[in-house]
Amino acid sequence: MMLYSRLRSYLWIPLVLVFLIPVLKYAGTHGKGSESVTQGLLLVGRDALDSLLLSSEGKPVIVNFWAIWCTPCVGELPHIDEVYRSMEGEIAAVAVDIGDPELETLLRFREVFKLSMPVVWLSENDALILKREWNLADVLPITLIYDADGIEIRRVAGVRDREFFRSAVSGAIIEDTILIEDPPDLVLHINVVGFSTDSLTEVLLQTAIELAGYEGVDYFDPSVPSDSMEIKALFLPETGYPYAQLCIGGACGRPAHTPDELLQAVENLSN
């Protein structure tokens, strides 16, 4: 286990630098105690989402599906929010949390992270129904762009920057690119989090390495102070150990807790 404890994927670093550094700056600037951004509405349930979208008729709309455990999602949110605030009154935007089963998790997140656009939390059951009805892939983030007539004009999986969102809602759709080096090469990356003394952690780690190779895997032991700090900085789940979270091209799947779940997650990402 110690052999793997310092694995770090160099191909993952550009994505983290592009999105994690801005989000940490954003959280520090607009977090608790800041007057520059007023925390937007927090709504709960599918009816609330439908009502919000109905009230946005006549404007372009950005609908972003995300979860707190999805590091790229958290890094992308400030980009959307800045576009929303800079075009206030001209567009609508909503961040839909479909990956966190407990509302309390989102409430704690909002104590240190402000978004001016409305946020909607959906229960696990509501999220499953919505994903089926809207034909959403089993990855996050996913963003849908609607024009002023309510017609879906764009659907993308994986992170995008503020210029993508600004251009999308302005009608000048830019080329679909993913913000990592060499976009055509969608590199598989897996975060494994668990205690080194847990045999299941070892099995998950071995499975992850078989799937992504040594350079495609990061391992974090929550009992190691430096690893614990990285877990917090990357917004990785701090409960439910051990787990493996895989990402590709800036889109992440739900954490897997068994090798079979991890293999299924890889299959879902490839579809």
KOLZA-329028 format. One record per residue: residue in three letters; x, y, z of N, C-alpha, C, O in turn. Coordinates in steps of 0.05 Angstrom, whole numbers. Layout:
% KOLZA-329028
NODE residuo   n_xx   n_yy   n_zz  ca_xx  ca_yy  ca_zz   c_xx   c_yy   c_zz   o_xx   o_yy   o_zz
NODE     ALA      X      Y      Z      X      Y      Z      X      Y      Z      X      Y      Z
...
//
This chain:
% KOLZA-329028
NODE residuo   n_xx   n_yy   n_zz  ca_xx  ca_yy  ca_zz   c_xx   c_yy   c_zz   o_xx   o_yy   o_zz
NODE     MET     16    -24      0      0      0      0     17     25      0     11     45    -14
NODE     MET     39     25     16     56     49     17     68     55     -9     74     78    -16
NODE     LEU     73     34    -26     84     38    -52     67     56    -69     78     71    -86
NODE     TYR     41     55    -65     22     71    -81     14     97    -69      1    114    -82
NODE     SER     22    102    -44     10    124    -29     18    152    -40      4    171    -35
NODE     ARG     39    153    -57     47    179    -67     43    181    -97     54    198   -110
NODE     LEU     26    163   -108     20    164   -137      6    191   -143    -13    199   -129
NODE     ARG     15    205   -164      2    229   -172      1    230   -203     22    226   -215
NODE     SER    -21    235   -214    -24    235   -244    -17    262   -255    -32    281   -250
NODE     TYR      4    264   -270     12    290   -281     -9    300   -302    -12    324   -306
NODE     LEU    -23    281   -314    -43    289   -334    -67    302   -321    -83    316   -334
NODE     TRP    -71    297   -295    -93    308   -280    -88    336   -270   -107    351   -265
NODE     ILE    -62    343   -267    -55    369   -256    -66    392   -272    -76    411   -260
NODE     PRO    -64    393   -299    -74    416   -314   -104    422   -308   -111    445   -305
NODE     LEU   -120    401   -306   -148    405   -300   -152    417   -273   -169    435   -269
NODE     VAL   -138    407   -253   -140    417   -226   -131    446   -224   -144    463   -212
NODE     LEU   -109    453   -238    -98    480   -237   -117    499   -250   -121    522   -241
NODE     VAL   -130    491   -273   -148    509   -287   -173    515   -271   -183    537   -272
NODE     PHE   -183    495   -257   -209    498   -244   -208    499   -214   -225    513   -202
NODE     LEU   -190    485   -201   -190    485   -172   -179    512   -161   -190    522   -141
NODE     ILE   -158    523   -172   -147    548   -162   -168    570   -164   -171    585   -145
NODE     PRO   -182    574   -187   -202    594   -188   -224    590   -168   -234    610   -156
NODE     VAL   -232    565   -163   -254    561   -144   -246    567   -116   -262    577   -100
NODE     LEU   -220    561   -109   -211    567    -82   -210    597    -78   -217    608    -57
NODE     LYS   -201    612    -99   -200    641    -98   -229    652    -95   -234    670    -80
NODE     TYR   -247    640   -111   -275    648   -111   -287    644    -83   -301    662    -73
NODE     ALA   -282    621    -72   -293    615    -45   -282    633    -24   -296    642     -6
NODE     GLY   -256    640    -27   -244    658     -8   -255    686    -10   -258    700     10
NODE     THR   -260    695    -35   -270    722    -40   -300    725    -34   -309    746    -24
NODE     HIS   -315    704    -40   -344    706    -38   -356    688    -17   -380    683    -16
NODE     GLY   -339    679      1   -349    661     22   -362    677     44   -370    700     40
NODE     LYS   -365    664     67   -379    675     90   -366    702     97   -341    703    100
NODE     GLY   -381    722    101   -371    748    109   -366    767     86   -360    790     90
NODE     SER   -368    757     62   -364    775     39   -391    787     31   -412    774     31
NODE     GLU   -390    813     23   -414    827     15   -416    829    -15   -436    840    -25
NODE     SER   -396    820    -30   -395    824    -59   -414    807    -74   -423    814    -96
NODE     VAL   -422    784    -62   -440    766    -75   -462    758    -55   -456    749    -33
NODE     THR   -486    762    -63   -509    754    -45   -516    725    -52   -521    718    -75
NODE     GLN   -517    708    -32   -524    680    -36   -551    678    -49   -571    689    -40
NODE     GLY   -552    662    -71   -577    659    -86   -596    640    -71   -590    629    -50
NODE     LEU   -619    636    -83   -639    619    -72   -630    590    -71   -616    581    -88
NODE     LEU   -639    576    -50   -636    547    -49   -664    536    -49   -680    541    -31
NODE     LEU   -670    520    -70   -696    508    -73   -693    477    -71   -672    466    -76
NODE     VAL   -715    465    -64   -714    436    -60   -737    422    -76   -760    430    -74
NODE     GLY   -729    402    -92   -750    386   -105   -754    391   -134   -747    413   -144
NODE     ARG   -766    372   -147   -770    374   -176   -791    395   -183   -787    409   -203
NODE     ASP   -811    399   -167   -831    420   -172   -818    447   -172   -824    464   -188
NODE     ALA   -799    451   -153   -785    477   -151   -769    481   -176   -768    504   -187
NODE     LEU   -755    461   -186   -739    464   -211   -757    470   -234   -751    488   -250
NODE     ASP   -779    456   -237   -798    461   -260   -809    489   -259   -811    502   -279
NODE     SER   -816    498   -235   -826    526   -232   -805    546   -239   -812    567   -252
NODE     LEU   -781    542   -231   -759    560   -237   -755    562   -267   -751    584   -278
NODE     LEU   -755    539   -280   -751    539   -309   -774    553   -324   -770    567   -344
NODE     LEU   -798    548   -313   -822    561   -325   -820    591   -323   -828    606   -341
NODE     SER   -810    601   -300   -808    629   -296   -786    642   -312   -784    667   -314
NODE     SER   -769    625   -324   -747    636   -340   -753    637   -370   -736    643   -386
NODE     GLU   -778    632   -377   -786    633   -405   -780    660   -417   -784    681   -404
NODE     GLY   -770    660   -442   -763    685   -456   -734    692   -453   -725    712   -464
NODE     LYS   -718    676   -437   -690    682   -434   -674    657   -440   -684    634   -437
NODE     PRO   -650    660   -450   -632    637   -452   -627    626   -424   -626    642   -404
NODE     VAL   -624    600   -421   -621    588   -395   -598    568   -395   -594    552   -413
NODE     ILE   -582    570   -374   -560    550   -369   -570    532   -346   -575    542   -324
NODE     VAL   -572    506   -351   -579    487   -330   -555    469   -326   -547    453   -344
NODE     ASN   -543    471   -303   -518    456   -297   -524    435   -276   -534    441   -254
NODE     PHE   -518    410   -282   -522    388   -263   -495    381   -251   -475    378   -265
NODE     TRP   -494    379   -224   -468    377   -210   -472    362   -184   -494    355   -176
NODE     ALA   -450    359   -170   -450    348   -142   -425    357   -128   -405    364   -141
NODE     ILE   -426    359   -102   -404    368    -86   -380    350    -89   -357    359    -89
NODE     TRP   -385    324    -91   -362    305    -93   -348    306   -119   -327    294   -123
NODE     CYS   -359    320   -139   -347    322   -165   -329    347   -166   -339    369   -170
NODE     THR   -303    343   -163   -284    365   -162   -286    384   -187   -288    408   -183
NODE     PRO   -287    373   -212   -290    391   -235   -316    407   -233   -317    430   -242
NODE     CYS   -337    395   -223   -363    410   -221   -360    435   -203   -368    457   -211
NODE     VAL   -347    431   -180   -344    453   -161   -326    475   -174   -331    499   -169
NODE     GLY   -306    467   -189   -289    486   -202   -303    501   -225   -295    524   -231
NODE     GLU   -323    489   -237   -337    501   -259   -358    521   -250   -363    541   -264
NODE     LEU   -370    517   -227   -392    534   -218   -386    564   -218   -403    579   -227
NODE     PRO   -363    573   -209   -357    602   -209   -357    614   -237   -365    637   -241
NODE     HIS   -349    598   -257   -349    608   -285   -378    613   -294   -384    634   -306
NODE     ILE   -396    595   -288   -424    599   -295   -436    622   -280   -450    639   -291
NODE     ASP   -429    624   -254   -441    645   -237   -431    672   -245   -447    692   -244
NODE     GLU   -406    675   -254   -397    701   -263   -411    710   -288   -417    733   -292
NODE     VAL   -417    691   -306   -432    698   -330   -460    706   -323   -471    725   -334
NODE     TYR   -472    691   -304   -499    697   -295   -501    725   -283   -520    740   -289
NODE     ARG   -481    732   -267   -482    758   -254   -476    781   -274   -488    802   -273
NODE     SER   -458    776   -293   -451    796   -312   -473    801   -333   -474    822   -345
NODE     MET   -490    781   -336   -512    784   -355   -539    784   -341   -559    774   -352
NODE     GLU   -539    794   -316   -564    793   -300   -587    806   -314   -585    829   -325
NODE     GLY   -609    792   -314   -633    802   -328   -635    793   -357   -657    792   -368
NODE     GLU   -613    786   -369   -613    777   -397   -615    747   -399   -626    737   -419
NODE     ILE   -604    733   -380   -605    703   -380   -614    693   -353   -616    707   -334
NODE     ALA   -619    667   -353   -625    653   -328   -605    630   -325   -595    619   -345
NODE     ALA   -600    621   -301   -582    599   -296   -590    585   -270   -601    598   -252
NODE     VAL   -586    559   -269   -592    544   -245   -572    521   -242   -565    508   -262
NODE     ALA   -563    517   -218   -544    496   -211   -560    474   -197   -570    478   -175
NODE     VAL   -563    451   -210   -580    429   -199   -562    407   -187   -548    393   -201
NODE     ASP   -564    405   -161   -548    385   -147   -563    358   -148   -584    355   -135
NODE     ILE   -553    340   -165   -566    314   -168   -549    291   -158   -554    268   -163
NODE     GLY   -528    298   -143   -510    276   -135   -505    274   -105   -491    255    -96
NODE     ASP   -517    292    -89   -513    291    -60   -539    282    -47   -558    298    -46
NODE     PRO   -540    258    -36   -565    247    -25   -575    262     -1   -600    262      4
NODE     GLU   -558    276     14   -566    290     38   -566    320     34   -546    331     25
NODE     LEU   -589    333     39   -590    362     37   -571    375     56   -560    397     49
NODE     GLU   -566    363     79   -547    375     98   -520    379     87   -506    398     93
NODE     THR   -511    361     69   -485    364     56   -484    389     40   -464    403     41
NODE     LEU   -505    396     25   -506    420     10   -507    445     28   -494    465     22
NODE     LEU   -522    443     49   -524    466     68   -496    472     80   -489    496     82
NODE     ARG   -481    452     87   -454    457     98   -436    469     76   -420    487     82
NODE     PHE   -439    460     52   -423    470     30   -428    500     25   -410    515     20
NODE     ARG   -454    508     27   -461    535     23   -452    554     45   -453    579     42
NODE     GLU   -444    543     67   -434    560     89   -407    573     81   -400    595     91
NODE     VAL   -393    561     62   -366    571     54   -365    577     25   -344    586     15
NODE     PHE   -386    573     10   -385    576    -19   -411    590    -28   -433    579    -26
NODE     LYS   -409    614    -39   -432    629    -47   -436    629    -77   -417    631    -93
NODE     LEU   -461    626    -85   -468    628   -113   -492    646   -115   -512    643   -100
NODE     SER   -491    665   -133   -514    684   -136   -537    671   -151   -560    678   -147
NODE     MET   -531    652   -169   -552    639   -184   -567    619   -165   -555    609   -146
NODE     PRO   -592    613   -171   -606    594   -154   -595    566   -156   -584    558   -176
NODE     VAL   -597    552   -134   -588    524   -132   -612    507   -124   -628    514   -106
NODE     VAL   -615    485   -138   -637    466   -132   -626    440   -124   -608    429   -138
NODE     TRP   -635    430   -101   -626    403    -92   -648    383    -97   -671    388    -91
NODE     LEU   -641    360   -109   -660    339   -114   -653    315    -98   -629    308    -95
NODE     SER   -673    302    -87   -668    277    -72   -658    256    -92   -660    259   -116
NODE     GLU   -648    234    -81   -637    212    -98   -659    202   -117   -653    196   -140
NODE     ASN   -683    199   -107   -705    189   -124   -712    208   -146   -715    201   -169
NODE     ASP   -715    234   -138   -721    255   -158   -699    256   -179   -704    260   -203
NODE     ALA   -674    254   -170   -651    255   -189   -652    232   -209   -646    236   -232
NODE     LEU   -658    208   -199   -659    185   -217   -681    188   -238   -677    182   -261
NODE     ILE   -704    198   -229   -726    203   -248   -719    224   -269   -724    220   -293
NODE     LEU   -707    246   -260   -699    267   -278   -678    258   -298   -680    264   -322
NODE     LYS   -659    243   -289   -638    233   -307   -650    216   -329   -641    217   -352
NODE     ARG   -670    200   -321   -682    182   -341   -699    199   -361   -698    195   -385
NODE     GLU   -715    218   -350   -732    234   -367   -716    253   -386   -724    257   -408
NODE     TRP   -694    263   -376   -678    282   -391   -655    268   -406   -640    281   -420
NODE     ASN   -654    242   -403   -633    226   -417   -605    236   -411   -590    241   -430
NODE     LEU   -599    239   -385   -573    249   -377   -554    226   -374   -561    205   -363
NODE     ALA   -529    230   -383   -508    210   -380   -501    207   -350   -507    225   -334
NODE     ASP   -489    185   -343   -483    179   -315   -456    191   -307   -439    177   -296
NODE     VAL   -452    217   -314   -427    231   -306   -435    259   -298   -458    268   -304
NODE     LEU   -417    273   -286   -421    301   -279   -395    316   -283   -373    304   -280
NODE     PRO   -396    342   -289   -419    358   -294   -431    354   -322   -417    346   -340
NODE     ILE   -457    360   -324   -471    361   -350   -485    387   -351   -498    395   -332
NODE     THR   -482    401   -373   -495    427   -377   -513    427   -401   -505    419   -423
NODE     LEU   -537    437   -398   -556    441   -420   -560    471   -424   -564    485   -405
NODE     ILE   -559    479   -449   -564    507   -456   -590    509   -472   -593    495   -492
NODE     TYR   -608    527   -463   -633    531   -477   -633    560   -488   -623    578   -476
NODE     ASP   -645    563   -512   -648    590   -523   -673    603   -511   -687    591   -494
NODE     ALA   -679    628   -519   -701    643   -508   -728    630   -513   -748    637   -500
NODE     ASP   -729    612   -533   -754    598   -539   -757    572   -524   -776    557   -529
NODE     GLY   -738    566   -507   -739    541   -492   -730    517   -507   -735    494   -499
NODE     ILE   -715    521   -529   -705    499   -545   -676    492   -536   -659    510   -534
NODE     GLU   -671    467   -531   -644    459   -523   -626    462   -547   -630    450   -568
NODE     ILE   -605    478   -544   -586    483   -566   -559    472   -561   -542    471   -579
NODE     ARG   -554    463   -536   -528    452   -530   -529    434   -506   -544    439   -487
NODE     ARG   -515    412   -507   -513    393   -484   -484    383   -483   -474    371   -502
NODE     VAL   -470    388   -461   -442    381   -458   -437    367   -432   -449    374   -411
NODE     ALA   -419    348   -432   -410    335   -408   -381    343   -403   -365    344   -422
NODE     GLY   -373    349   -379   -346    358   -373   -345    388   -369   -363    402   -378
NODE     VAL   -323    397   -357   -321    425   -350   -317    443   -375   -305    435   -395
NODE     ARG   -327    468   -372   -323    489   -392   -316    515   -377   -320    517   -353
NODE     ASP   -305    534   -392   -298    559   -379   -319    580   -384   -339    575   -398
NODE     ARG   -315    604   -372   -335    625   -374   -341    634   -402   -363    641   -409
NODE     GLU   -320    634   -419   -324    643   -447   -342    624   -462   -358    632   -480
NODE     PHE   -341    598   -456   -359    579   -468   -388    586   -461   -405    588   -479
NODE     PHE   -393    590   -435   -421    596   -427   -430    623   -437   -453    626   -446
NODE     ARG   -413    643   -437   -421    669   -447   -427    667   -477   -448    678   -486
NODE     SER   -411    654   -492   -416    651   -521   -441    634   -526   -456    640   -545
NODE     ALA   -445    613   -510   -468    596   -514   -494    611   -511   -511    609   -528
NODE     VAL   -497    626   -489   -522    640   -485   -525    664   -503   -547    675   -506
NODE     SER   -503    673   -514   -504    696   -532   -510    688   -560   -514    704   -578
NODE     GLY   -511    661   -565   -518    651   -591   -494    645   -608   -497    633   -630
NODE     ALA   -469    652   -599   -445    646   -614   -433    621   -602   -414    623   -587
NODE     ILE   -443    598   -610   -434    573   -599   -405    567   -608   -400    565   -632
NODE     ILE   -387    565   -589   -359    560   -596   -355    530   -599   -372    514   -591
NODE     GLU   -333    523   -611   -326    494   -615   -326    480   -589   -315    490   -569
NODE     ASP   -337    456   -588   -338    440   -564   -310    429   -557   -300    411   -570
NODE     THR   -298    441   -536   -272    432   -527   -272    427   -498   -289    439   -483
NODE     ILE   -254    411   -488   -251    404   -460   -225    416   -450   -205    414   -464
NODE     LEU   -226    429   -427   -204    445   -418   -182    428   -404   -177    431   -380
NODE     ILE   -170    410   -420   -146    397   -411   -127    397   -435   -136    402   -458
NODE     GLU   -102    391   -431    -83    391   -453    -91    368   -472    -99    346   -464
NODE     ASP    -88    374   -498    -94    354   -519   -122    343   -515   -126    319   -509
NODE     PRO   -143    360   -519   -171    351   -515   -180    325   -527   -195    311   -515
NODE     PRO   -170    317   -552   -179    292   -563   -172    268   -546   -185    247   -548
NODE     ASP   -151    270   -530   -142    247   -514   -156    248   -487   -146    262   -469
NODE     LEU   -178    234   -483   -193    235   -458   -180    215   -439   -185    191   -441
NODE     VAL   -164    225   -421   -148    208   -403   -164    200   -379   -176    217   -366
NODE     LEU   -164    174   -373   -178    164   -349   -162    169   -325   -138    163   -324
NODE     HIS   -175    180   -304   -162    186   -279   -180    176   -256   -204    179   -257
NODE     ILE   -168    163   -236   -183    152   -214   -171    161   -187   -148    157   -182
NODE     ASN   -188    172   -170   -181    178   -142   -190    156   -125   -214    148   -125
NODE     VAL   -172    144   -109   -179    123    -90   -174    135    -62   -153    145    -56
NODE     VAL   -195    133    -45   -193    144    -18   -201    122      2   -223    110      0
NODE     GLY   -184    117     20   -190     96     40   -165     91     58   -143    100     52
NODE     PHE   -170     79     81   -149     73    100   -131     50     90   -141     30     79
NODE     SER   -105     53     94    -87     33     84    -90      6     98    -82    -14     88
NODE     THR   -103      7    122   -107    -18    137   -131    -33    128   -136    -56    137
NODE     ASP   -147    -21    110   -172    -34    101   -165    -51     76   -155    -40     56
NODE     SER   -171    -76     77   -165    -94     54   -181    -86     29   -171    -90      7
NODE     LEU   -205    -75     33   -221    -67     10   -207    -43     -5   -209    -41    -29
NODE     THR   -194    -26     11   -179     -4     -2   -158    -15    -21   -155     -5    -43
NODE     GLU   -144    -36    -12   -123    -48    -28   -135    -59    -54   -123    -57    -75
NODE     VAL   -158    -72    -52   -171    -84    -75   -180    -63    -94   -176    -65   -119
NODE     LEU   -192    -41    -84   -200    -19   -101   -176     -6   -115   -177      0   -139
NODE     LEU   -155     -3   -100   -131     10   -111   -119     -7   -134   -111      3   -154
NODE     GLN   -118    -33   -129   -107    -51   -150   -125    -51   -175   -114    -51   -197
NODE     THR   -151    -51   -171   -169    -49   -193   -166    -23   -209   -166    -23   -233
NODE     ALA   -163     -1   -194   -160     25   -207   -134     26   -223   -134     36   -246
NODE     ILE   -113     14   -213    -87     14   -228    -89     -3   -253    -78      4   -273
NODE     GLU   -104    -25   -251   -108    -42   -274   -123    -27   -296   -118    -31   -320
NODE     LEU   -141     -9   -288   -158      6   -307   -144     30   -318   -145     36   -342
NODE     ALA   -130     45   -301   -119     71   -309    -88     72   -309    -77     92   -318
NODE     GLY    -75     51   -299    -46     52   -298    -37     67   -273    -52     82   -261
NODE     TYR    -11     65   -266     -1     78   -243     -3    108   -244    -10    121   -224
NODE     GLU      3    120   -267      2    149   -270    -26    160   -271    -30    184   -269
NODE     GLY    -46    143   -274    -74    151   -276    -88    149   -249   -113    153   -249
NODE     VAL    -74    143   -228    -87    138   -202    -75    156   -180    -50    158   -178
NODE     ASP    -92    169   -164    -83    183   -140    -95    169   -116   -119    162   -115
NODE     TYR    -78    163    -96    -88    150    -72    -86    169    -48    -65    181    -44
NODE     PHE   -107    170    -32   -108    187     -9   -116    170     15   -137    157     15
NODE     ASP   -100    171     37   -106    158     62   -116    179     82   -101    196     90
NODE     PRO   -142    178     90   -153    199    107   -138    201    134   -140    222    147
NODE     SER   -124    181    142   -109    182    168    -83    196    165    -70    202    186
NODE     VAL    -74    202    141    -49    217    136    -56    247    134    -72    254    116
NODE     PRO    -45    264    152    -53    292    152    -51    306    125    -70    320    117
NODE     SER    -30    301    110    -27    315     84    -48    305     64    -58    321     48
NODE     ASP    -54    279     65    -75    268     47   -102    279     55   -119    285     38
NODE     SER   -107    281     81   -132    292     91   -137    320     81   -159    328     74
NODE     MET   -115    336     81   -117    363     72   -124    364     42   -139    381     33
NODE     GLU   -112    346     26   -117    345     -2   -146    336     -8   -159    346    -26
NODE     ILE   -156    318      8   -184    309      6   -203    332      9   -221    336     -7
NODE     LYS   -197    349     29   -214    373     33   -211    393     11   -231    404      1
NODE     ALA   -186    397      2   -181    417    -19   -194    409    -45   -202    426    -61
NODE     LEU   -196    383    -51   -207    373    -76   -237    368    -73   -250    359    -92
NODE     PHE   -249    374    -50   -277    370    -45   -285    341    -49   -308    335    -57
NODE     LEU   -267    322    -43   -274    294    -45   -290    286    -20   -287    299      1
NODE     PRO   -308    266    -23   -324    258      0   -307    251     24   -287    237     21
NODE     GLU   -316    259     48   -301    254     72   -315    232     89   -309    229    112
NODE     THR   -332    217     77   -345    195     89   -348    172     69   -343    176     45
NODE     GLY   -356    149     78   -361    127     60   -336    113     50   -336    102     28
NODE     TYR   -314    114     65   -290    101     57   -293     71     58   -308     60     74
NODE     PRO   -278     56     41   -263     67     18   -280     71     -6   -302     59     -9
NODE     TYR   -270     87    -25   -284     90    -50   -264     98    -72   -242    106    -66
NODE     ALA   -273     95    -96   -257    102   -120   -275    120   -137   -297    112   -144
NODE     GLN   -265    143   -145   -279    161   -162   -264    165   -188   -240    172   -188
NODE     LEU   -277    159   -210   -262    161   -236   -273    185   -252   -296    192   -250
NODE     CYS   -254    197   -266   -260    220   -283   -247    217   -310   -226    203   -313
NODE     ILE   -259    229   -330   -247    229   -357   -257    254   -372   -280    260   -373
NODE     GLY   -237    268   -382   -244    292   -397   -259    313   -382   -276    327   -393
NODE     GLY   -254    315   -356   -267    335   -339   -295    327   -330   -309    344   -319
NODE     ALA   -303    303   -334   -329    292   -324   -323    269   -305   -306    253   -310
NODE     CYS   -338    269   -283   -333    249   -262   -357    232   -257   -380    241   -260
NODE     GLY   -352    207   -250   -374    189   -242   -378    188   -212   -361    198   -197
NODE     ARG   -400    177   -203   -405    175   -174   -385    156   -162   -377    136   -174
NODE     PRO   -375    162   -137   -356    144   -124   -366    115   -123   -389    110   -116
NODE     ALA   -348     97   -129   -353     68   -128   -341     56   -103   -319     64    -95
NODE     HIS   -355     37    -90   -345     26    -65   -336     -3    -67   -325    -14    -48
NODE     THR   -340    -15    -90   -330    -42    -95   -317    -44   -123   -323    -26   -139
NODE     PRO   -301    -64   -128   -289    -66   -155   -310    -69   -176   -307    -58   -198
NODE     ASP   -332    -83   -171   -353    -86   -191   -366    -59   -197   -371    -53   -221
NODE     GLU   -370    -43   -177   -382    -16   -181   -362      1   -197   -371     17   -215
NODE     LEU   -337     -2   -192   -317     14   -207   -316      6   -236   -314     23   -254
NODE     LEU   -317    -20   -241   -318    -30   -269   -342    -20   -283   -341    -13   -307
NODE     GLN   -365    -20   -269   -390    -10   -281   -388     20   -287   -398     29   -307
NODE     ALA   -375     35   -269   -372     64   -273   -355     69   -298   -361     88   -313
NODE     VAL   -334     53   -302   -318     57   -326   -335     51   -351   -332     66   -371
NODE     GLU   -351     31   -350   -368     25   -373   -388     48   -378   -393     55   -401
NODE     ASN   -399     59   -356   -418     82   -359   -404    106   -372   -416    120   -389
NODE     LEU   -379    111   -364   -365    134   -375   -359    130   -404   -357    150   -419
NODE     SER   -355    106   -413   -347    101   -440   -371    102   -459   -368    103   -483
NODE     ASN   -396    102   -448   -420    102   -465   -427    131   -473   -446    135   -487
//
